[in-house]
Amino acid sequence: QVQLVESGGGLVQPGGSLRLSCVASGIVFRFATLGWYRQAPGKQRELVAGITPGGNTNFADSVKGRFTISRDNAKNTVYLEMNSLKPEDTAVYYCHTRSDYLKIDYWGQGTQVTVSS
């Protein structure tokens, strides 16, 4: 079955950096569009960044210029590099992919990112 396993979250001071990783299994990784979402307490889950099989990327306006998404098809891994972190980036971050054929969304278990002094 499809599994997405995130890691790399933690507590960081404002202005700091973190790199999240998501290892995928059960999918043909090189053909998958992958995304990172986040959900803060009391807020809806929102798209942070996405990357297509060809490497095209998109970002939420709130993270443009600070976050980078990348993929390593040899390792079945997608990364989210987060720099210049702000308290408002505090959230649970989720890895996502979708099977358009089966019309199923797949989510990881989430990793907590807390930006605080």
One Martini backbone bead per residue (centre of mass of N, CA, C, O) as a GRO file, in nm:
protein
  117
    1GLN     BB    1   0.104   0.032   0.007
    2VAL     BB    2   0.071   0.357   0.069
    3GLN     BB    3   0.357   0.553   0.188
    4LEU     BB    4   0.413   0.836   0.412
    5VAL     BB    5   0.725   0.962   0.560
    6GLU     BB    6   0.798   1.188   0.795
    7SER     BB    7   1.068   1.430   0.866
    8GLY     BB    8   1.233   1.709   1.064
    9GLY     BB    9   1.102   1.820   1.285
   10GLY     BB   10   1.057   2.106   1.523
   11LEU     BB   11   1.243   2.333   1.714
   12VAL     BB   12   1.261   2.686   1.628
   13GLN     BB   13   1.386   2.979   1.568
   14PRO     BB   14   1.359   3.267   1.455
   15GLY     BB   15   1.531   3.241   1.137
   16GLY     BB   16   1.545   2.957   1.093
   17SER     BB   17   1.604   2.604   1.007
   18LEU     BB   18   1.454   2.340   0.798
   19ARG     BB   19   1.431   1.981   0.706
   20LEU     BB   20   1.212   1.802   0.520
   21SER     BB   21   1.100   1.457   0.493
   22CYS     BB   22   0.976   1.219   0.231
   23VAL     BB   23   0.893   0.881   0.223
   24ALA     BB   24   0.806   0.667  -0.045
   25SER     BB   25   0.556   0.405  -0.098
   26GLY     BB   26   0.367   0.234  -0.349
   27ILE     BB   27   0.495   0.408  -0.583
   28VAL     BB   28   0.568   0.584  -0.878
   29PHE     BB   29   0.763   0.831  -0.811
   30ARG     BB   30   0.853   0.967  -1.090
   31PHE     BB   31   0.520   1.020  -1.153
   32ALA     BB   32   0.482   1.206  -0.905
   33THR     BB   33   0.295   1.431  -0.737
   34LEU     BB   34   0.408   1.658  -0.483
   35GLY     BB   35   0.334   1.761  -0.136
   36TRP     BB   36   0.306   2.035   0.095
   37TYR     BB   37   0.140   2.066   0.401
   38ARG     BB   38  -0.056   2.267   0.641
   39GLN     BB   39  -0.160   2.277   1.004
   40ALA     BB   40  -0.309   2.486   1.211
   41PRO     BB   41  -0.460   2.580   1.475
   42GLY     BB   42  -0.786   2.645   1.357
   43LYS     BB   43  -0.702   2.559   1.065
   44GLN     BB   44  -0.662   2.503   0.749
   45ARG     BB   45  -0.545   2.320   0.514
   46GLU     BB   46  -0.237   2.395   0.330
   47LEU     BB   47  -0.055   2.479   0.066
   48VAL     BB   48   0.296   2.513   0.022
   49ALA     BB   49   0.411   2.279  -0.184
   50GLY     BB   50   0.509   2.174  -0.524
   51ILE     BB   51   0.591   1.875  -0.737
   52THR     BB   52   0.671   1.752  -1.032
   53PRO     BB   53   0.809   1.516  -1.229
   54GLY     BB   54   0.971   1.761  -1.386
   55GLY     BB   55   1.019   1.996  -1.142
   56ASN     BB   56   0.789   2.164  -1.096
   57THR     BB   57   0.698   2.457  -0.905
   58ASN     BB   58   0.508   2.555  -0.605
   59PHE     BB   59   0.387   2.837  -0.398
   60ALA     BB   60   0.310   2.996  -0.141
   61ASP     BB   61   0.320   3.323  -0.076
   62SER     BB   62   0.423   3.295   0.231
   63VAL     BB   63   0.704   3.118   0.115
   64LYS     BB   64   0.831   3.279  -0.084
   65GLY     BB   65   1.190   3.270  -0.071
   66ARG     BB   66   1.212   3.041   0.180
   67PHE     BB   67   1.116   2.792   0.022
   68THR     BB   68   1.204   2.448  -0.076
   69ILE     BB   69   1.152   2.208  -0.334
   70SER     BB   70   1.241   1.855  -0.360
   71ARG     BB   71   1.381   1.565  -0.546
   72ASP     BB   72   1.457   1.199  -0.510
   73ASN     BB   73   1.413   0.930  -0.708
   74ALA     BB   74   1.626   0.725  -0.585
   75LYS     BB   75   1.481   0.778  -0.276
   76ASN     BB   76   1.181   0.849  -0.258
   77THR     BB   77   1.219   1.178  -0.208
   78VAL     BB   78   1.093   1.465  -0.034
   79TYR     BB   79   1.160   1.814   0.010
   80LEU     BB   80   1.172   2.079   0.277
   81GLU     BB   81   1.309   2.391   0.268
   82MET     BB   82   1.343   2.603   0.561
   83ASN     BB   83   1.359   2.953   0.583
   84SER     BB   84   1.306   3.211   0.772
   85LEU     BB   85   1.145   3.151   1.017
   86LYS     BB   86   0.815   3.177   1.152
   87PRO     BB   87   0.565   3.161   1.372
   88GLU     BB   88   0.348   3.119   1.130
   89ASP     BB   89   0.483   2.824   1.057
   90THR     BB   90   0.330   2.689   1.263
   91ALA     BB   91   0.287   2.330   1.225
   92VAL     BB   92   0.157   2.067   1.054
   93TYR     BB   93   0.332   1.859   0.830
   94TYR     BB   94   0.238   1.733   0.502
   95CYS     BB   95   0.238   1.471   0.293
   96HIS     BB   96   0.156   1.445  -0.071
   97THR     BB   97  -0.059   1.241  -0.280
   98ARG     BB   98  -0.202   1.126  -0.603
   99SER     BB   99  -0.456   0.926  -0.755
  100ASP     BB  100  -0.614   0.977  -1.045
  101TYR     BB  101  -0.719   0.693  -1.110
  102LEU     BB  102  -0.844   0.643  -0.803
  103LYS     BB  103  -0.910   0.901  -0.645
  104ILE     BB  104  -0.660   0.932  -0.427
  105ASP     BB  105  -0.550   1.045  -0.121
  106TYR     BB  106  -0.223   1.092   0.026
  107TRP     BB  107  -0.094   1.070   0.366
  108GLY     BB  108   0.079   1.156   0.615
  109GLN     BB  109   0.129   1.194   0.968
  110GLY     BB  110   0.318   1.411   1.034
  111THR     BB  111   0.504   1.719   1.129
  112GLN     BB  112   0.629   1.918   1.372
  113VAL     BB  113   0.635   2.281   1.365
  114THR     BB  114   0.825   2.511   1.577
  115VAL     BB  115   0.819   2.871   1.614
  116SER     BB  116   1.036   2.979   1.882
  117SER     BB  117   1.178   3.162   2.167
   0.00000   0.00000   0.00000
